[in-house]
């Protein structure tokens, strides 16, 4: 464990460790991380997450086109 420049404890891998759920601190940590990225890195992250979400949707059957059923 080490303290980062913001005085928060991290495990050295850039993960925020909190004793209890503190949404405000989690959001601040995430925003600081995103602000540390360049514009290009943010777009790469966004595109990678988009591909991950599409893959998850396909795995769970939510990307398939709806079938048209004919009545007899």
PyMOL Python script that loads the backbone (N, CA, C, O; Angstrom):
from pymol import cmd

cmd.read_pdbstr("""\
ATOM      1  N   UNK A   1       0.834  -1.185   0.000  1.00  0.00           N
ATOM      2  CA  UNK A   1       0.000   0.000   0.000  1.00  0.00           C
ATOM      3  C   UNK A   1       0.868   1.233   0.000  1.00  0.00           C
ATOM      4  O   UNK A   1       1.920   1.287   0.637  1.00  0.00           O
ATOM      5  N   UNK A   2       0.398   2.220  -0.732  1.00  0.00           N
ATOM      6  CA  UNK A   2       1.117   3.481  -0.771  1.00  0.00           C
ATOM      7  C   UNK A   2       0.121   4.609  -0.886  1.00  0.00           C
ATOM      8  O   UNK A   2      -1.013   4.408  -1.321  1.00  0.00           O
ATOM      9  N   UNK A   3       0.544   5.794  -0.495  1.00  0.00           N
ATOM     10  CA  UNK A   3      -0.291   6.978  -0.651  1.00  0.00           C
ATOM     11  C   UNK A   3       0.046   7.621  -1.979  1.00  0.00           C
ATOM     12  O   UNK A   3       1.218   7.756  -2.330  1.00  0.00           O
ATOM     13  N   UNK A   4      -0.969   8.015  -2.716  1.00  0.00           N
ATOM     14  CA  UNK A   4      -0.712   8.720  -3.962  1.00  0.00           C
ATOM     15  C   UNK A   4      -0.636  10.211  -3.693  1.00  0.00           C
ATOM     16  O   UNK A   4      -0.746  10.637  -2.544  1.00  0.00           O
ATOM     17  N   UNK A   5      -0.450  11.010  -4.734  1.00  0.00           N
ATOM     18  CA  UNK A   5      -0.286  12.448  -4.558  1.00  0.00           C
ATOM     19  C   UNK A   5      -1.552  13.118  -4.018  1.00  0.00           C
ATOM     20  O   UNK A   5      -1.489  14.251  -3.542  1.00  0.00           O
ATOM     21  N   UNK A   6      -2.685  12.444  -4.082  1.00  0.00           N
ATOM     22  CA  UNK A   6      -3.928  13.022  -3.585  1.00  0.00           C
ATOM     23  C   UNK A   6      -4.182  12.647  -2.128  1.00  0.00           C
ATOM     24  O   UNK A   6      -5.209  13.024  -1.563  1.00  0.00           O
ATOM     25  N   UNK A   7      -3.251  11.904  -1.512  1.00  0.00           N
ATOM     26  CA  UNK A   7      -3.427  11.523  -0.127  1.00  0.00           C
ATOM     27  C   UNK A   7      -4.337  10.327   0.065  1.00  0.00           C
ATOM     28  O   UNK A   7      -4.676   9.979   1.196  1.00  0.00           O
ATOM     29  N   UNK A   8      -4.737   9.689  -1.033  1.00  0.00           N
ATOM     30  CA  UNK A   8      -5.606   8.519  -0.940  1.00  0.00           C
ATOM     31  C   UNK A   8      -4.750   7.268  -1.036  1.00  0.00           C
ATOM     32  O   UNK A   8      -3.714   7.263  -1.701  1.00  0.00           O
ATOM     33  N   UNK A   9      -5.176   6.234  -0.384  1.00  0.00           N
ATOM     34  CA  UNK A   9      -4.428   4.983  -0.406  1.00  0.00           C
ATOM     35  C   UNK A   9      -4.750   4.211  -1.673  1.00  0.00           C
ATOM     36  O   UNK A   9      -5.914   4.039  -2.035  1.00  0.00           O
ATOM     37  N   UNK A  10      -3.711   3.753  -2.335  1.00  0.00           N
ATOM     38  CA  UNK A  10      -3.870   2.882  -3.494  1.00  0.00           C
ATOM     39  C   UNK A  10      -3.019   1.651  -3.257  1.00  0.00           C
ATOM     40  O   UNK A  10      -2.173   1.637  -2.362  1.00  0.00           O
ATOM     41  N   UNK A  11      -3.238   0.626  -4.049  1.00  0.00           N
ATOM     42  CA  UNK A  11      -2.450  -0.590  -3.893  1.00  0.00           C
ATOM     43  C   UNK A  11      -1.240  -0.601  -4.820  1.00  0.00           C
ATOM     44  O   UNK A  11      -0.608  -1.644  -4.985  1.00  0.00           O
ATOM     45  N   UNK A  12      -0.904   0.535  -5.429  1.00  0.00           N
ATOM     46  CA  UNK A  12       0.238   0.602  -6.336  1.00  0.00           C
ATOM     47  C   UNK A  12      -0.127   0.312  -7.778  1.00  0.00           C
ATOM     48  O   UNK A  12       0.680   0.563  -8.673  1.00  0.00           O
ATOM     49  N   UNK A  13      -1.314  -0.207  -8.029  1.00  0.00           N
ATOM     50  CA  UNK A  13      -1.766  -0.507  -9.385  1.00  0.00           C
ATOM     51  C   UNK A  13      -2.783   0.508  -9.877  1.00  0.00           C
ATOM     52  O   UNK A  13      -3.447   0.279 -10.889  1.00  0.00           O
ATOM     53  N   UNK A  14      -2.914   1.629  -9.173  1.00  0.00           N
ATOM     54  CA  UNK A  14      -3.874   2.645  -9.571  1.00  0.00           C
ATOM     55  C   UNK A  14      -5.289   2.338  -9.147  1.00  0.00           C
ATOM     56  O   UNK A  14      -6.232   2.919  -9.684  1.00  0.00           O
ATOM     57  N   UNK A  15      -5.462   1.437  -8.193  1.00  0.00           N
ATOM     58  CA  UNK A  15      -6.795   1.112  -7.694  1.00  0.00           C
ATOM     59  C   UNK A  15      -7.050   1.866  -6.402  1.00  0.00           C
ATOM     60  O   UNK A  15      -6.187   1.917  -5.526  1.00  0.00           O
ATOM     61  N   UNK A  16      -8.210   2.438  -6.284  1.00  0.00           N
ATOM     62  CA  UNK A  16      -8.602   3.153  -5.083  1.00  0.00           C
ATOM     63  C   UNK A  16      -9.119   2.156  -4.055  1.00  0.00           C
ATOM     64  O   UNK A  16     -10.015   1.362  -4.343  1.00  0.00           O
ATOM     65  N   UNK A  17      -8.551   2.203  -2.859  1.00  0.00           N
ATOM     66  CA  UNK A  17      -8.982   1.308  -1.790  1.00  0.00           C
ATOM     67  C   UNK A  17      -9.674   2.123  -0.712  1.00  0.00           C
ATOM     68  O   UNK A  17      -9.080   3.030  -0.129  1.00  0.00           O
ATOM     69  N   UNK A  18     -10.918   1.801  -0.454  1.00  0.00           N
ATOM     70  CA  UNK A  18     -11.700   2.489   0.567  1.00  0.00           C
ATOM     71  C   UNK A  18     -12.216   1.471   1.569  1.00  0.00           C
ATOM     72  O   UNK A  18     -12.505   0.329   1.213  1.00  0.00           O
ATOM     73  N   UNK A  19     -12.331   1.886   2.817  1.00  0.00           N
ATOM     74  CA  UNK A  19     -12.838   0.979   3.853  1.00  0.00           C
ATOM     75  C   UNK A  19     -14.340   0.757   3.698  1.00  0.00           C
ATOM     76  O   UNK A  19     -14.841  -0.314   4.040  1.00  0.00           O
ATOM     77  N   UNK A  20     -15.063   1.748   3.191  1.00  0.00           N
ATOM     78  CA  UNK A  20     -16.497   1.615   2.958  1.00  0.00           C
ATOM     79  C   UNK A  20     -16.834   2.299   1.637  1.00  0.00           C
ATOM     80  O   UNK A  20     -16.010   3.028   1.085  1.00  0.00           O
ATOM     81  N   UNK A  21     -18.033   2.067   1.134  1.00  0.00           N
ATOM     82  CA  UNK A  21     -18.452   2.687  -0.118  1.00  0.00           C
ATOM     83  C   UNK A  21     -18.564   4.194   0.059  1.00  0.00           C
ATOM     84  O   UNK A  21     -19.330   4.679   0.892  1.00  0.00           O
ATOM     85  N   UNK A  22     -17.799   4.919  -0.724  1.00  0.00           N
ATOM     86  CA  UNK A  22     -17.865   6.373  -0.715  1.00  0.00           C
ATOM     87  C   UNK A  22     -17.926   6.834  -2.169  1.00  0.00           C
ATOM     88  O   UNK A  22     -16.901   7.026  -2.824  1.00  0.00           O
ATOM     89  N   UNK A  23     -19.147   7.003  -2.651  1.00  0.00           N
ATOM     90  CA  UNK A  23     -19.371   7.299  -4.063  1.00  0.00           C
ATOM     91  C   UNK A  23     -18.649   8.568  -4.500  1.00  0.00           C
ATOM     92  O   UNK A  23     -18.085   8.611  -5.594  1.00  0.00           O
ATOM     93  N   UNK A  24     -18.660   9.593  -3.666  1.00  0.00           N
ATOM     94  CA  UNK A  24     -18.024  10.865  -4.033  1.00  0.00           C
ATOM     95  C   UNK A  24     -16.525  10.676  -4.265  1.00  0.00           C
ATOM     96  O   UNK A  24     -15.980  11.204  -5.234  1.00  0.00           O
ATOM     97  N   UNK A  25     -15.855   9.928  -3.388  1.00  0.00           N
ATOM     98  CA  UNK A  25     -14.419   9.688  -3.551  1.00  0.00           C
ATOM     99  C   UNK A  25     -14.143   8.835  -4.783  1.00  0.00           C
ATOM    100  O   UNK A  25     -13.146   9.043  -5.474  1.00  0.00           O
ATOM    101  N   UNK A  26     -15.023   7.875  -5.059  1.00  0.00           N
ATOM    102  CA  UNK A  26     -14.852   7.040  -6.241  1.00  0.00           C
ATOM    103  C   UNK A  26     -14.959   7.876  -7.515  1.00  0.00           C
ATOM    104  O   UNK A  26     -14.169   7.703  -8.443  1.00  0.00           O
ATOM    105  N   UNK A  27     -15.931   8.779  -7.557  1.00  0.00           N
ATOM    106  CA  UNK A  27     -16.121   9.639  -8.723  1.00  0.00           C
ATOM    107  C   UNK A  27     -14.926  10.575  -8.899  1.00  0.00           C
ATOM    108  O   UNK A  27     -14.442  10.763 -10.015  1.00  0.00           O
ATOM    109  N   UNK A  28     -14.447  11.167  -7.791  1.00  0.00           N
ATOM    110  CA  UNK A  28     -13.278  12.050  -7.863  1.00  0.00           C
ATOM    111  C   UNK A  28     -12.060  11.300  -8.393  1.00  0.00           C
ATOM    112  O   UNK A  28     -11.315  11.817  -9.227  1.00  0.00           O
ATOM    113  N   UNK A  29     -11.863  10.073  -7.901  1.00  0.00           N
ATOM    114  CA  UNK A  29     -10.738   9.254  -8.343  1.00  0.00           C
ATOM    115  C   UNK A  29     -10.831   8.972  -9.837  1.00  0.00           C
ATOM    116  O   UNK A  29      -9.841   9.090 -10.558  1.00  0.00           O
ATOM    117  N   UNK A  30     -12.018   8.601 -10.298  1.00  0.00           N
ATOM    118  CA  UNK A  30     -12.234   8.295 -11.719  1.00  0.00           C
ATOM    119  C   UNK A  30     -12.008   9.531 -12.585  1.00  0.00           C
ATOM    120  O   UNK A  30     -11.382   9.445 -13.641  1.00  0.00           O
ATOM    121  N   UNK A  31     -12.519  10.682 -12.138  1.00  0.00           N
ATOM    122  CA  UNK A  31     -12.331  11.918 -12.908  1.00  0.00           C
ATOM    123  C   UNK A  31     -10.860  12.315 -12.987  1.00  0.00           C
ATOM    124  O   UNK A  31     -10.392  12.757 -14.035  1.00  0.00           O
ATOM    125  N   UNK A  32     -10.136  12.161 -11.889  1.00  0.00           N
ATOM    126  CA  UNK A  32      -8.694  12.475 -11.912  1.00  0.00           C
ATOM    127  C   UNK A  32      -7.969  11.570 -12.902  1.00  0.00           C
ATOM    128  O   UNK A  32      -7.085  12.014 -13.635  1.00  0.00           O
ATOM    129  N   UNK A  33      -8.356  10.299 -12.914  1.00  0.00           N
ATOM    130  CA  UNK A  33      -7.752   9.367 -13.862  1.00  0.00           C
ATOM    131  C   UNK A  33      -8.040   9.799 -15.299  1.00  0.00           C
ATOM    132  O   UNK A  33      -7.131   9.862 -16.126  1.00  0.00           O
ATOM    133  N   UNK A  34      -9.301  10.095 -15.592  1.00  0.00           N
ATOM    134  CA  UNK A  34      -9.669  10.482 -16.959  1.00  0.00           C
ATOM    135  C   UNK A  34      -8.993  11.783 -17.367  1.00  0.00           C
ATOM    136  O   UNK A  34      -8.598  11.937 -18.522  1.00  0.00           O
ATOM    137  N   UNK A  35      -8.854  12.718 -16.440  1.00  0.00           N
ATOM    138  CA  UNK A  35      -8.189  13.983 -16.753  1.00  0.00           C
ATOM    139  C   UNK A  35      -6.694  13.796 -16.994  1.00  0.00           C
ATOM    140  O   UNK A  35      -6.066  14.626 -17.652  1.00  0.00           O
ATOM    141  N   UNK A  36      -6.118  12.714 -16.468  1.00  0.00           N
ATOM    142  CA  UNK A  36      -4.688  12.462 -16.675  1.00  0.00           C
ATOM    143  C   UNK A  36      -4.405  11.906 -18.070  1.00  0.00           C
ATOM    144  O   UNK A  36      -3.255  11.877 -18.509  1.00  0.00           O
ATOM    145  N   UNK A  37      -5.454  11.464 -18.767  1.00  0.00           N
ATOM    146  CA  UNK A  37      -5.294  10.904 -20.111  1.00  0.00           C
ATOM    147  C   UNK A  37      -5.284  11.999 -21.163  1.00  0.00           C
ATOM    148  O   UNK A  37      -5.893  13.055 -20.989  1.00  0.00           O
ATOM    149  N   UNK A  38      -4.586  11.732 -22.253  1.00  0.00           N
ATOM    150  CA  UNK A  38      -4.644  12.643 -23.383  1.00  0.00           C
ATOM    151  C   UNK A  38      -5.970  12.422 -24.111  1.00  0.00           C
ATOM    152  O   UNK A  38      -6.671  11.444 -23.851  1.00  0.00           O
ATOM    153  N   UNK A  39      -6.304  13.326 -25.014  1.00  0.00           N
ATOM    154  CA  UNK A  39      -7.545  13.187 -25.783  1.00  0.00           C
ATOM    155  C   UNK A  39      -7.513  11.886 -26.580  1.00  0.00           C
ATOM    156  O   UNK A  39      -8.511  11.169 -26.643  1.00  0.00           O
ATOM    157  N   UNK A  40      -6.374  11.583 -27.183  1.00  0.00           N
ATOM    158  CA  UNK A  40      -6.261  10.352 -27.964  1.00  0.00           C
ATOM    159  C   UNK A  40      -6.457   9.123 -27.084  1.00  0.00           C
ATOM    160  O   UNK A  40      -7.129   8.177 -27.494  1.00  0.00           O
ATOM    161  N   UNK A  41      -5.881   9.121 -25.874  1.00  0.00           N
ATOM    162  CA  UNK A  41      -6.042   7.988 -24.969  1.00  0.00           C
ATOM    163  C   UNK A  41      -7.495   7.834 -24.529  1.00  0.00           C
ATOM    164  O   UNK A  41      -7.984   6.716 -24.374  1.00  0.00           O
ATOM    165  N   UNK A  42      -8.186   8.960 -24.329  1.00  0.00           N
ATOM    166  CA  UNK A  42      -9.598   8.891 -23.937  1.00  0.00           C
ATOM    167  C   UNK A  42     -10.442   8.284 -25.044  1.00  0.00           C
ATOM    168  O   UNK A  42     -11.330   7.474 -24.779  1.00  0.00           O
ATOM    169  N   UNK A  43     -10.166   8.677 -26.299  1.00  0.00           N
ATOM    170  CA  UNK A  43     -10.914   8.110 -27.422  1.00  0.00           C
ATOM    171  C   UNK A  43     -10.614   6.623 -27.574  1.00  0.00           C
ATOM    172  O   UNK A  43     -11.522   5.838 -27.850  1.00  0.00           O
ATOM    173  N   UNK A  44      -9.353   6.224 -27.399  1.00  0.00           N
ATOM    174  CA  UNK A  44      -9.000   4.811 -27.482  1.00  0.00           C
ATOM    175  C   UNK A  44      -9.725   4.019 -26.399  1.00  0.00           C
ATOM    176  O   UNK A  44     -10.226   2.926 -26.659  1.00  0.00           O
ATOM    177  N   UNK A  45      -9.782   4.564 -25.189  1.00  0.00           N
ATOM    178  CA  UNK A  45     -10.491   3.918 -24.093  1.00  0.00           C
ATOM    179  C   UNK A  45     -11.978   3.796 -24.410  1.00  0.00           C
ATOM    180  O   UNK A  45     -12.586   2.749 -24.188  1.00  0.00           O
ATOM    181  N   UNK A  46     -12.555   4.878 -24.932  1.00  0.00           N
ATOM    182  CA  UNK A  46     -13.975   4.875 -25.267  1.00  0.00           C
ATOM    183  C   UNK A  46     -14.278   3.824 -26.344  1.00  0.00           C
ATOM    184  O   UNK A  46     -15.250   3.077 -26.230  1.00  0.00           O
ATOM    185  N   UNK A  47     -13.448   3.771 -27.383  1.00  0.00           N
ATOM    186  CA  UNK A  47     -13.672   2.811 -28.465  1.00  0.00           C
ATOM    187  C   UNK A  47     -13.484   1.376 -27.978  1.00  0.00           C
ATOM    188  O   UNK A  47     -14.235   0.486 -28.379  1.00  0.00           O
ATOM    189  N   UNK A  48     -12.482   1.139 -27.109  1.00  0.00           N
ATOM    190  CA  UNK A  48     -12.262  -0.205 -26.567  1.00  0.00           C
ATOM    191  C   UNK A  48     -13.451  -0.643 -25.715  1.00  0.00           C
ATOM    192  O   UNK A  48     -13.903  -1.783 -25.819  1.00  0.00           O
ATOM    193  N   UNK A  49     -13.960   0.261 -24.871  1.00  0.00           N
ATOM    194  CA  UNK A  49     -15.118  -0.074 -24.033  1.00  0.00           C
ATOM    195  C   UNK A  49     -16.360  -0.311 -24.889  1.00  0.00           C
ATOM    196  O   UNK A  49     -17.187  -1.164 -24.568  1.00  0.00           O
ATOM    197  N   UNK A  50     -16.486   0.444 -25.975  1.00  0.00           N
ATOM    198  CA  UNK A  50     -17.611   0.263 -26.891  1.00  0.00           C
ATOM    199  C   UNK A  50     -17.567  -1.141 -27.500  1.00  0.00           C
ATOM    200  O   UNK A  50     -18.587  -1.827 -27.567  1.00  0.00           O
ATOM    201  N   UNK A  51     -16.371  -1.565 -27.945  1.00  0.00           N
ATOM    202  CA  UNK A  51     -16.233  -2.912 -28.518  1.00  0.00           C
ATOM    203  C   UNK A  51     -16.539  -3.986 -27.471  1.00  0.00           C
ATOM    204  O   UNK A  51     -17.157  -5.003 -27.783  1.00  0.00           O
ATOM    205  N   UNK A  52     -16.099  -3.754 -26.219  1.00  0.00           N
ATOM    206  CA  UNK A  52     -16.388  -4.710 -25.146  1.00  0.00           C
ATOM    207  C   UNK A  52     -17.894  -4.832 -24.918  1.00  0.00           C
ATOM    208  O   UNK A  52     -18.413  -5.936 -24.753  1.00  0.00           O
ATOM    209  N   UNK A  53     -18.592  -3.697 -24.908  1.00  0.00           N
ATOM    210  CA  UNK A  53     -20.044  -3.718 -24.693  1.00  0.00           C
ATOM    211  C   UNK A  53     -20.762  -4.422 -25.829  1.00  0.00           C
ATOM    212  O   UNK A  53     -21.692  -5.194 -25.593  1.00  0.00           O
ATOM    213  N   UNK A  54     -20.336  -4.161 -27.071  1.00  0.00           N
ATOM    214  CA  UNK A  54     -20.956  -4.833 -28.216  1.00  0.00           C
ATOM    215  C   UNK A  54     -20.746  -6.345 -28.147  1.00  0.00           C
ATOM    216  O   UNK A  54     -21.656  -7.116 -28.452  1.00  0.00           O
ATOM    217  N   UNK A  55     -19.543  -6.765 -27.745  1.00  0.00           N
ATOM    218  CA  UNK A  55     -19.266  -8.192 -27.626  1.00  0.00           C
ATOM    219  C   UNK A  55     -20.147  -8.819 -26.548  1.00  0.00           C
ATOM    220  O   UNK A  55     -20.667  -9.919 -26.736  1.00  0.00           O
ATOM    221  N   UNK A  56     -20.316  -8.133 -25.429  1.00  0.00           N
ATOM    222  CA  UNK A  56     -21.184  -8.647 -24.365  1.00  0.00           C
ATOM    223  C   UNK A  56     -22.639  -8.742 -24.828  1.00  0.00           C
ATOM    224  O   UNK A  56     -23.334  -9.712 -24.522  1.00  0.00           O
ATOM    225  N   UNK A  57     -23.090  -7.736 -25.563  1.00  0.00           N
ATOM    226  CA  UNK A  57     -24.461  -7.778 -26.084  1.00  0.00           C
ATOM    227  C   UNK A  57     -24.651  -8.957 -27.022  1.00  0.00           C
ATOM    228  O   UNK A  57     -25.661  -9.657 -26.951  1.00  0.00           O
ATOM    229  N   UNK A  58     -23.674  -9.180 -27.906  1.00  0.00           N
ATOM    230  CA  UNK A  58     -23.779 -10.297 -28.847  1.00  0.00           C
ATOM    231  C   UNK A  58     -23.766 -11.638 -28.109  1.00  0.00           C
ATOM    232  O   UNK A  58     -24.513 -12.551 -28.459  1.00  0.00           O
ATOM    233  N   UNK A  59     -22.915 -11.750 -27.088  1.00  0.00           N
ATOM    234  CA  UNK A  59     -22.838 -12.997 -26.318  1.00  0.00           C
ATOM    235  C   UNK A  59     -24.158 -13.305 -25.624  1.00  0.00           C
ATOM    236  O   UNK A  59     -24.498 -14.470 -25.419  1.00  0.00           O
ATOM    237  N   UNK A  60     -24.898 -12.270 -25.266  1.00  0.00           N
ATOM    238  CA  UNK A  60     -26.145 -12.460 -24.540  1.00  0.00           C
ATOM    239  C   UNK A  60     -27.377 -12.343 -25.436  1.00  0.00           C
ATOM    240  O   UNK A  60     -28.499 -12.250 -24.937  1.00  0.00           O
ATOM    241  N   UNK A  61     -27.174 -12.347 -26.758  1.00  0.00           N
ATOM    242  CA  UNK A  61     -28.283 -12.399 -27.697  1.00  0.00           C
ATOM    243  C   UNK A  61     -29.032 -11.102 -27.912  1.00  0.00           C
ATOM    244  O   UNK A  61     -30.162 -11.132 -28.398  1.00  0.00           O
ATOM    245  N   UNK A  62     -28.455  -9.976 -27.573  1.00  0.00           N
ATOM    246  CA  UNK A  62     -29.174  -8.710 -27.707  1.00  0.00           C
ATOM    247  C   UNK A  62     -28.824  -7.929 -28.959  1.00  0.00           C
ATOM    248  O   UNK A  62     -29.366  -6.843 -29.163  1.00  0.00           O
ATOM    249  N   UNK A  63     -27.933  -8.441 -29.810  1.00  0.00           N
ATOM    250  CA  UNK A  63     -27.566  -7.725 -31.021  1.00  0.00           C
ATOM    251  C   UNK A  63     -28.181  -8.351 -32.268  1.00  0.00           C
ATOM    252  O   UNK A  63     -28.014  -7.826 -33.369  1.00  0.00           O
ATOM    253  N   UNK A  64     -28.870  -9.437 -32.112  1.00  0.00           N
ATOM    254  CA  UNK A  64     -29.448 -10.113 -33.271  1.00  0.00           C
ATOM    255  C   UNK A  64     -30.693  -9.367 -33.740  1.00  0.00           C
ATOM    256  O   UNK A  64     -31.463  -8.846 -32.934  1.00  0.00           O
ATOM    257  N   UNK A  65     -30.872  -9.328 -35.046  1.00  0.00           N
ATOM    258  CA  UNK A  65     -32.047  -8.670 -35.605  1.00  0.00           C
ATOM    259  C   UNK A  65     -33.305  -9.437 -35.216  1.00  0.00           C
ATOM    260  O   UNK A  65     -33.293 -10.663 -35.106  1.00  0.00           O
ATOM    261  N   UNK A  66     -34.357  -8.715 -35.015  1.00  0.00           N
ATOM    262  CA  UNK A  66     -35.630  -9.341 -34.652  1.00  0.00           C
ATOM    263  C   UNK A  66     -36.139 -10.176 -35.829  1.00  0.00           C
ATOM    264  O   UNK A  66     -36.013  -9.777 -36.987  1.00  0.00           O
ATOM    265  N   UNK A  67     -36.701 -11.308 -35.524  1.00  0.00           N
ATOM    266  CA  UNK A  67     -37.232 -12.173 -36.560  1.00  0.00           C
ATOM    267  C   UNK A  67     -38.690 -11.805 -36.847  1.00  0.00           C
ATOM    268  O   UNK A  67     -39.447 -11.448 -35.944  1.00  0.00           O
ATOM    269  N   UNK A  68     -39.058 -11.901 -38.107  1.00  0.00           N
ATOM    270  CA  UNK A  68     -40.433 -11.647 -38.503  1.00  0.00           C
ATOM    271  C   UNK A  68     -41.133 -13.000 -38.630  1.00  0.00           C
ATOM    272  O   UNK A  68     -40.719 -13.856 -39.413  1.00  0.00           O
ATOM    273  N   UNK A  69     -42.177 -13.176 -37.865  1.00  0.00           N
ATOM    274  CA  UNK A  69     -42.927 -14.416 -37.879  1.00  0.00           C
ATOM    275  C   UNK A  69     -44.189 -14.235 -38.708  1.00  0.00           C
ATOM    276  O   UNK A  69     -44.932 -13.271 -38.525  1.00  0.00           O
ATOM    277  N   UNK A  70     -44.422 -15.167 -39.616  1.00  0.00           N
ATOM    278  CA  UNK A  70     -45.632 -15.101 -40.439  1.00  0.00           C
ATOM    279  C   UNK A  70     -46.723 -15.916 -39.782  1.00  0.00           C
ATOM    280  O   UNK A  70     -46.492 -17.026 -39.302  1.00  0.00           O
ATOM    281  N   UNK A  71     -47.911 -15.348 -39.768  1.00  0.00           N
ATOM    282  CA  UNK A  71     -49.046 -16.075 -39.233  1.00  0.00           C
ATOM    283  C   UNK A  71     -49.591 -16.993 -40.315  1.00  0.00           C
ATOM    284  O   UNK A  71     -49.578 -16.643 -41.496  1.00  0.00           O
ATOM    285  N   UNK A  72     -50.065 -18.158 -39.920  1.00  0.00           N
ATOM    286  CA  UNK A  72     -50.605 -19.113 -40.893  1.00  0.00           C
ATOM    287  C   UNK A  72     -52.099 -19.076 -40.876  1.00  0.00           C
ATOM    288  O   UNK A  72     -52.743 -19.809 -41.626  1.00  0.00           O
TER     289      UNK A  72
END
""", "prot")
cmd.dss("prot")
cmd.show_as("cartoon", "prot")
cmd.util.cbc("prot")
cmd.orient("prot")
